[in-house]
């Protein structure tokens, strides 16, 4: 019997779920924290990815996990009809943090790639369609980010901090660093990053210390709010 072939993905999304969430302080994975009946942080973080699929794109979701995250793997079964999902254990020969998760996932990606974090929720004005728009901008600029304005230094120290510059038509990234010790001068942070396929090998550098960020010059799609659910209080 002839089987139907799996469609080649138009875009890929890396979802790193191998962290231990020590700051969250709950007996369950932080992305499974309930925000409303039947709705978790993970569901909210994936809303923009669901929009990609609903637009007609074939989306490959590459989930990086560890043995302590089998509850998250099981939960993601509800998206089996929405995305083409690939699950991969985080390669322990890489760094154990986020950059290692990205390096683990990259060989499984095809096409332009987005980094979507399972504990980051993009919301408010500008959020609808923001990830789809970011993918479209990578065709021109190579890199794009979904970002929100922020001046609070404590928040910027925990996030991918940006210096944004407004032009006549576009907002672009003038400088970027991950979790800066000195956040002075930064005025925003990113919630999602998208990169063209030919530049995807540099995606780990977005969160790697001691290297120049590839986000300089990226197009920024602005949204009202980005929430980092790294504690039970959110």
HELIX and SHEET records of a PDB file:
HELIX    1   1 UNK A   30  UNK A   32  5                                   3    
HELIX    2   2 UNK A   41  UNK A   45  1                                   5    
HELIX    3   3 UNK A   47  UNK A   54  1                                   8    
HELIX    4   4 UNK A   67  UNK A   69  5                                   3    
HELIX    5   5 UNK A   70  UNK A   75  1                                   6    
HELIX    6   6 UNK A   76  UNK A   79  5                                   4    
HELIX    7   7 UNK A   98  UNK A  106  1                                   9    
HELIX    8   8 UNK A  130  UNK A  141  1                                  12    
HELIX    9   9 UNK A  153  UNK A  156  1                                   4    
HELIX   10  10 UNK A  197  UNK A  206  5                                  10    
SHEET    1   A 7 UNK A  84  UNK A  89  0                                        
SHEET    2   A 7 UNK A  59  UNK A  65  1                                        
SHEET    3   A 7 UNK A  11  UNK A  17  1                                        
SHEET    4   A 7 UNK A 112  UNK A 117  1                                        
SHEET    5   A 7 UNK A 188  UNK A 195 -1                                        
SHEET    6   A 7 UNK A 143  UNK A 149 -1                                        
SHEET    7   A 7 UNK A 219  UNK A 222  1                                        
SHEET    1   B 7 UNK A  84  UNK A  89  0                                        
SHEET    2   B 7 UNK A  59  UNK A  65  1                                        
SHEET    3   B 7 UNK A  11  UNK A  17  1                                        
SHEET    4   B 7 UNK A 112  UNK A 117  1                                        
SHEET    5   B 7 UNK A 188  UNK A 195 -1                                        
SHEET    6   B 7 UNK A 160  UNK A 166 -1                                        
SHEET    7   B 7 UNK A 171  UNK A 178 -1                                        
SHEET    1   C 2 UNK A  34  UNK A  36  0                                        
SHEET    2   C 2 UNK A  39  UNK A  40 -1                                        
SHEET    1   D 2 UNK A 120  UNK A 123  0                                        
SHEET    2   D 2 UNK A 225  UNK A 228 -1                                        
END                                                                             
